[in-house]
Structures are given as C-alpha cells and as structure tokens.
Amino acid sequence: MSDNVTLVTGCAGFIGMHAAERLLARGERVVGIDNLNAYYDPALKRARLARLQPHAGFSFEQIDVADRAAMAELFARFKPTRVLHLAAQAGVRYSIDQPDDYTDSNLLGFGNILQGCRAARVKHLVFASSSSVYGGNTKVPFAERDAVDHPISYYAATKKANEMMAHSYAHLYGLPCTGLRFFTVYGPWGRPDMALFKFTRAMLAGEAIDVYGHGQLVRDFTYIDDIVEGVLRVLDQPATPDVNYNPAAPDPGTSSAPYRIFNIGNNQPTVLMDYIAALEASLGISARKNMLPIQPGDMHTTAADTTALQAWVGFAPSTTVRDGVARFVDWYRGFYEGR
C-alpha cells in the first residue's frame, strides 16, 4: 500500500464515494471527510460510506470543511500528498433560498482547503467546479477559453470564485491546482435532488413528474464512471504552467502558474424529453408530465467541449444516455426495492 495519502473531501457524496472507491482499489491510502449533513437523505450518504469502510487503506473523519480549526488539525495530522476536493453545498435552486450555506461551505470551506494544502505542501489539489459557471453564455459547446463572468445563480458564483481563489494560491505559492467543470453527473448512487432520481421515484410511485423548461432544456448528461475516470487521470497529472500562456491574450483555462481548468462532460448534449424517454424505456413506464417553465437560476443549454481534457489525459467521456440511465435504474431498483 502506498505511503502517500490522498484526502478526499465529500467522500460520502455521489462523486466522492465513487472516486474514493477507485483510489482504494488501486491500493492507495485515502482519508475521507464528510459532514454527513441533511441536505438530502443522510441514510444514503451512510450507505455510500459503508462501501468504503471495509477497505484497510481508508480512514474517515466527520468534519465540516468550514470548520477552520478542525481542517487545520486534519492537514497537520495526515499530511496528504494530494487532495481531491469534492465537498460543497450543491444545487442551483437551493442556492436561491439558502445562500448562506453556500458562503460557508463553498467559500469559507474552500479557503480552509487552500490553507491546508499550502501548509502541508500538497503536490496537487484537484477541485470540483461546475458547468454552471458558464451562466448566461450562449456559444456552445462551452470551452475553457470562454469568459465566464456572468453567473446566473449564487452556486455558480461560488464555483467561479473557487477557480479564482485556486489560481491565486497556484501563483503565490506554486500549489498545483486543477479545477474540473462537471457537466450534469448521473448514475448509480446519485443525488436524490437531481432530475433522474426524482423522476424515477415519482414514476415508480405512479406520480406525475415536473418537467421544467417545457422539456426543451438541453444538458450534457455525463455518466459517473466517465467522470471518475477523468478525475483520476487528472489527479495523476499535476497542473503545470502553460509555456505558451500569453498574458496579452489570456486563456482562462491555463496560466503561467501551475493551474488548469478542464470541462468533464459527455459532449453529447441531450434534450430533457429524450432523457425522460430513455428512463421510460428502462422502467417500462410512460410518465405523466407536468410541463412547467424554466426555473430561476437554470441554464437553458449546457454542452462541453472536451478537447482540452482529451489532450491533457487522453480521455473524454462517451457513455450514452440510454446505457447510463439503464444502469441507474438497475441500481435504484436493487437499492430501494430490495429494502
């Protein structure tokens, strides 16, 4: 087993559990932290955590990233070599009602992560950004070189802020930082506040589903296994300064500092109604649909240009929505109907 420690924050979360599981399968030592909050069902988080705890290389600490003293002590005790920061207050719509939670977790919490990385001389910080940073942009597919200065939700603003905060630490202290803009992640062990989970639960209960944007919203739905493959490849390749970076014509995705930003998306934008059709096919149920207008803070279309990711790590997601949805349904039935 490796002596090097990888700290995974949000390890009881959707992406965090899958990433930690893959790292442990590789024989790595993983320290996982999570606050196990009640933003969604803590029983699901504990069930995810239970998949990690049998591994000899895994240690768990229940800590909130916004707790400055606890985070400083954690970094001092474990001295991680690498940090995969996936803990955050997630959700665009919730950020409209509860912005303080996002300030605490996504801004104060990320500041604590950066300070810990600096103190422990971490060799690479990989952190979760989001496709939501593209905000009001209408040029698609979204590319890392595009300006992202017009967020349309507070959640998106906190993720843009994380990118800027990381860049300052990369520049000032030489901390290699890579931000990953995730595009609508779905799959087994997913989040109950996401559409696929909500739709599946409602359809199996014989209830109608709420379809926002009258079903015409477009998302670059990206399957969890593809996300994790991309995350691990990026984690294994620390950010380096871009020798071609030109400050007279700055590229937001690279820097003269050891800092990179990458999209991780499927590059197969899918209309919401087609996503629902894939779910109907997998469940063998025709959904009753409540057609509703787009909600505040929601983007109409997301689509990822993954050219930069492919050039950096030789990988880009490719799982089809039909295959990915079918795998989610298999997991959902096994997890919930088997109880």
N, C-alpha and C positions, 0 to 999 in steps of 0.2 A: 504494500500500500504506500502511496506517495506521502512524503513528509509535508508537502505543500498543502495548505488549507485554502479551499475556496469558500468564501462566505456567500450564501445565497439568501437574500432578504425576500420576504414574502414566500417562504418555502411551502406554506400550506395553501398558497394560491394556485390558480389554474396553471399558468406557465411555470411558476416556481417549482411546483411538485414535479412536473414532467422533466424540467431541466435538472433538478437535483437527482432524480432517479437515473437519468442518463450518466451524470457525472459519477455517481456511486457505482454504476455498472462498469464503468471504466477503471474502477479501483481507486478513485480519488477520495480524499478526506473532505467532507462537506460539513460546515457549520451552518445550520439553517436557523433563521429567526422569523418570527411572525407574531403579530399581536392578537391574532385569532378574534378580531372584532366581529361585531354582529351586523355589518353592512349587508351581508347575506348569511344564510344558514351556517352557523359555526359547526354544526354536525358534519356538513360536507367538508369543511376545512380539516376537521379532526380525522375524518376518514381518509383524506389525502395524506395527512401527516402519518397515519398508521401504516401507509405503504412504505414510508421512508425509514421508520424507526427500527425495523429489524436489521438494517444494514450496520455492520460493525464500524464502518467509516463515518457514520452520521451522528452528529450531536445537535440537539435542539435547545434553543433558548427562547422563552416567550418574552419578547421585548418589542416595544414600540419605537420605530426609528426616530420619532420626535423627542424621545427621552434622551437628552444630551449626555447626562452623566452615565446612564446605562450603556449607551453606544460607545462612549469613550473607554469605558471599562472593558467592553466586549472586544474592541480592537486591540487593546493593550494585552488582554489575556490570550487571545487566539492568534494574533499577528498574521492575518490572512495574506496569502500571496496574491490572490485575485479576488475580486468582488463582482458578483452578479446581482445587481440591484433591481429587483422586481417588485418590491413593496411600494405600494402607492394607494391613495384613495382613488379608485377607478370610477368611471361612469360620467358621461357628459351631462345627462339630465339631472342627476343628483347634485352636480356642482352648482346648479342654478339655485337649488333650495338650501344647500348646506356648504357654502363656500369656505367656511372656517375650517372644516375637516380637511380640505384640500391645501389650505395655507399651512396647517400643522404637518400633515404627512408629506406632501409633495414639495414644499419649500423648506420648512424647518428641518424635516426629516432628511432631505437630500443634502442640506448644508452639513448635517451631522455625519452623513456618509462621506462627503468630501473631506471633512476634517479628519475622520478616522483613517481614510486612505492616505492622506498626507502624513499623518503621524506614524502609520505602520509601514510607510514606503511601499505601498501596494504596487505590483508590477502592471496591473491592468484593471481598470474599472469599466465594466460594461453595464449600461443602464437602459431602462425602458423609457423610450419616448413614445410618440404616438402619431398615427396618420392624421389625427385631429389638428396637429399644428398647421396643416395646410389651409385650414379655416375657409375663408371665402374664395380661395383660388379656384379658377375655372379651367385653367390649362391642364389637360390630362394626357398621359399619365403624369402623376406628381413625381418630380425629380428632386434630389437632394440639393441641386444647384439653384432651385427656385427660391425666391424670397418667401419667408413665412412670417410676415409681420402683421397679419390680420386675423388673429384667432377669433372664433365666434362662440367660444364657451370659456368659462374660467378654468375648467380642466385643461383645455388646450393651452391656455396661457401659462399654467404651471409647468406643463411639459416643455414648452418653448423656453421658459425660464431655466429649467434643468439643463437644457443644452448650453445655454449661455454661461450658467454657473460652472459647468464642467469645463468649458473652454477656458475660463479664467484660471482654473487650477492646472489645466494642461500647460497653459502659457507661463504661469508664475512659478510652478513647482515641478514641471516636467512630468506630471502624472498622466500616463497614457489613458485616455478616455474615449470610449466608443458608445455613441447613442444609437439605439435601434428604434426606428419608427414602425411599430407593429400595425398591420392592417387587419382589422376585424377578425380576431383569432377565434376559432371554434373547434370543437371536438370533444372526445370523452373527458370527463371530469371538469367540464366547462363551468362558466359562471351562471348562476340562476337569473341574474339580471339581464342577460343577453337574449336576443330575439329567439335563437334556436331553442334554448331551454324553455323559455316562456311559451313558445308555440307548441312544443312537444307536450308539455304538461297540460295545456288547455285542450289540445286536440284529443289526447287520451282520456280526458275527463268529459269529453263531449261538449266543451265550451267553445264559443267563438273566439277568434284571435283578433287582436288590434293590429291593423296594418297601417303604419304611418306613411306619409307621403303618397297616399293612394296606391301603394305598391310599386311606385316608379323610382324609388331611391335605388342607387347603384352602390354596391360595396365590393371591395376586393377581398372576399372571404378567404382566409388563409388557415389551412389545417394545422393543428397543434404540432404534429410530428415534423412538419416542414419548418415551423417556427423554431423548434428546439434544435433541429439540425443546423439551422442558420446561426442560432445563438451560440452553440458550442464551437462552431468553426470560427466565429468572430472572437470568442473568448480566447481561443488558442492562438490568435494572431493579434498581438497588442498593436494599438494605434501607433503610427509613426508620422513624423512631419511629412508633408507633401512637398517634395523637392521642386515641383512645378507650380506651387502656390504663388499667385501674383496679387500682392496687396493693392495694386492699382485696379484690379478687376477681381475682387474677392469671390471665391466659390464658397458658399455657406456650408458645403459638405466636407471640406477639408481645411487645412490650416498650416501655418508654419510651425505650429505646436503639434505635439503628438495627440491628435484629436481627429476623429472621424464620425460621420453620421451616415447611416445606411437605412434605406427602406427595406423592410421584410414584408413582402406581400406576394400574392399569387399571380399577379399580372394577368388575371382573368376576371375583370370586373363583371359582376352578375347583378341583374335586376332583381329586386326583392321578390317579385312574384315568381321568378324562376327558382329562387332559393326555397320558397314555400312549396313549389311544385315538386322539388327533389324530396322534401320532407313528406309530402303527401304520398309520394311513391314508396318511400321507405316504410311509412306507417300503415299504408293501405287504407288511409282515411282521407276523405275530402274535407278540407277545412271550411268552416263558416267564417266569413271575414267581415270585420268592421272596418270599412275604409275611412281613414282619418287623415287630416292634413299633417304636413311636416311639423315636428315639434321645435320649439326654440332651442338653439344651440346645435341642431342636427345639420350635418353637411348633406347636400343632395347626392354627390358622387365622390367616391374615392377609387383611385386606381394607382398602382405602384409601378414606377419604373425601377426595375431591379438590376439594371446594367452595372451599377457601381458595386453592389454586393457580389454579383457573379464574378466581376473582375478581381475582387479582393479575396474571396474564399472559394471560388469555383463552384458555387451552388446558388440555386434560386428555387423557391417553392413551385410545386407543379401538381399537387393532388387536386383532382376535380371535385367540384362541389357535390356532385352526385355520390361519389365514393366516400367523401368525408362525412356527409350527412348520414349515410347508411351506417358508418362506423359509430357515429354518435348515438344513433337510435339503438343499435345493439347494446352499447354501454348503458344507456339510460334504462332500457328495459331490465337489464341484468341488475343494475344498482337499486332502482326504485321498486320494481315489481317483484324482485327477489327478497324484499324485506318483509 
